[in-house]
Amino acid sequence: MEARSRQTERVVIASNRRARHDYAILKTYEAGIALLGDEVKAARARQVSIVEAFGQERDGEIMLHGLHIAAYGHANRATIHTRRVRKLLLHRTEIKKILDKTKESGLTLIPLSMYFENGWAKIELAIARGKREYDKRQAIAERDANREIARAMGRRLKGRKG
């Protein structure tokens, strides 16, 4: 009889791509997230949205607000709060570091991605500072310039004029 092995790779179930556009990421952390049984099943079915989520301190712990996990269709319970506040599982020293950083003006705690790793639901958090509109335009212009340089180098290496 074969023993059942856990999943060992990282399976991303939700990502916040807009966060890297709207915020300058300063530091990232990995945290566990406390979920109920049917929430885990809905997360495995990728019925999760972290776009409007943010972290905030409450009673010395970090809680995640605005995380949307849809109601699992085959769940027994009829009343589920899809946007309930969920506890993040971090070491006390990490919580202290994060809270010290977020007390600075203009810094916030946002989730970048949610995933399963070794069977556990995890979330990647970032301490971030909001970008101004001109910063966003500058980043887009820089990305376009780098893309054009890469194209020109590719054409030159292939022997074409560029």
C-alpha positions in Angstrom: 0.0 0.0 0.0 1.4 3.4 -1.1 1.6 6.3 1.3 0.0 9.5 0.0 2.5 12.3 -0.5 1.9 16.0 -0.1 2.2 18.4 -2.9 5.8 19.8 -2.7 5.7 22.6 -5.4 4.3 26.1 -5.1 0.8 26.4 -6.7 -0.2 30.0 -7.1 -3.9 30.5 -6.8 -4.2 34.3 -6.9 -1.8 37.1 -7.7 -2.1 40.9 -7.4 -0.3 42.0 -10.6 -1.7 45.6 -10.2 0.2 46.0 -6.9 3.6 46.1 -8.6 2.3 48.8 -10.9 0.7 50.9 -8.1 3.2 50.4 -5.4 7.0 50.5 -4.9 7.7 47.2 -3.1 10.2 47.6 -0.3 10.3 44.3 1.6 8.4 41.0 1.2 7.3 38.4 3.8 5.7 35.0 3.6 2.9 34.3 6.0 0.4 31.4 6.6 -3.2 32.2 6.5 -5.9 30.8 8.8 -8.7 29.4 6.6 -11.8 27.3 7.3 -12.3 23.9 5.6 -14.6 25.1 2.8 -12.5 28.1 2.2 -9.5 25.8 1.6 -11.6 23.9 -1.0 -12.7 27.2 -2.7 -9.0 28.3 -2.7 -7.9 25.1 -4.3 -10.6 25.8 -7.0 -8.9 29.2 -7.4 -12.0 31.1 -6.4 -10.0 33.8 -4.7 -9.4 37.5 -5.3 -6.7 39.5 -3.4 -6.9 42.7 -5.4 -8.6 44.8 -2.7 -6.9 43.1 0.3 -4.6 44.8 2.8 -3.0 43.9 6.1 -3.7 45.8 9.4 -2.8 45.3 13.0 -5.4 44.3 15.5 -4.6 43.2 19.1 -1.0 42.7 18.4 -1.7 40.4 15.4 -1.8 41.1 11.7 -5.2 40.6 10.1 -6.0 40.5 6.3 -8.9 42.6 5.3 -10.7 42.5 2.0 -9.6 39.1 0.8 -12.4 37.5 -1.2 -12.8 33.8 -1.1 -16.0 32.7 -2.9 -18.5 30.3 -1.2 -17.6 26.7 -2.1 -20.5 25.2 -4.0 -20.6 21.8 -2.3 -20.1 23.2 1.3 -22.6 22.2 4.0 -22.8 25.6 5.6 -25.2 28.1 4.1 -23.9 31.3 5.7 -20.3 32.1 4.8 -18.8 35.5 4.9 -16.7 35.8 1.7 -14.8 38.9 2.8 -14.3 38.1 6.5 -11.2 39.3 8.3 -8.6 36.5 8.3 -5.6 36.0 10.7 -2.1 35.9 9.3 0.2 33.4 10.9 3.6 35.0 11.5 6.3 34.8 14.2 6.1 37.5 16.9 9.4 39.0 15.8 8.2 39.3 12.2 5.0 40.9 13.4 7.0 43.5 15.4 9.2 44.3 12.4 6.2 44.7 10.1 4.4 46.9 12.5 7.4 49.1 13.0 7.8 49.6 9.3 4.1 50.3 8.6 4.0 53.0 11.3 6.1 55.1 8.9 4.2 57.6 6.8 3.0 56.4 3.5 3.8 52.7 4.0 1.2 50.0 3.7 0.9 46.2 3.9 -0.4 44.5 0.7 -0.6 40.9 -0.5 1.2 40.1 -3.7 0.2 36.5 -4.2 -1.6 33.6 -2.5 -0.5 30.0 -3.0 -0.3 26.5 -1.6 3.2 25.3 -0.6 3.6 21.8 0.9 -0.2 21.6 1.3 -0.3 24.9 3.4 -2.1 28.0 2.3 0.4 30.9 2.3 0.3 34.5 1.3 3.2 36.7 0.1 2.9 40.2 1.8 4.8 43.3 0.9 5.6 46.5 2.7 5.0 49.1 0.0 4.8 52.8 -0.7 2.3 54.1 -3.2 3.6 55.4 -6.5 2.7 58.8 -7.9 1.3 59.1 -11.4 4.6 60.4 -12.8 6.5 57.4 -11.3 4.1 55.1 -13.1 4.7 56.8 -16.4 8.4 56.8 -15.9 8.4 53.0 -15.2 6.3 52.4 -18.3 8.7 54.5 -20.4 11.7 52.7 -19.0 10.2 49.3 -19.7 9.4 50.3 -23.3 12.9 51.6 -23.8 14.5 48.4 -22.5 12.2 46.4 -24.7 13.2 48.4 -27.8 16.9 48.0 -26.9 16.4 44.2 -26.6 14.7 44.1 -30.0 17.5 46.1 -31.7 20.1 43.8 -30.1 18.3 40.7 -31.3 18.1 42.1 -34.8 21.7 43.0 -34.8 22.8 39.5 -33.5 20.8 37.9 -36.3 22.6 40.0 -38.9 19.7 42.2 -39.9 19.9 46.0 -39.9 18.3 47.7 -37.0 
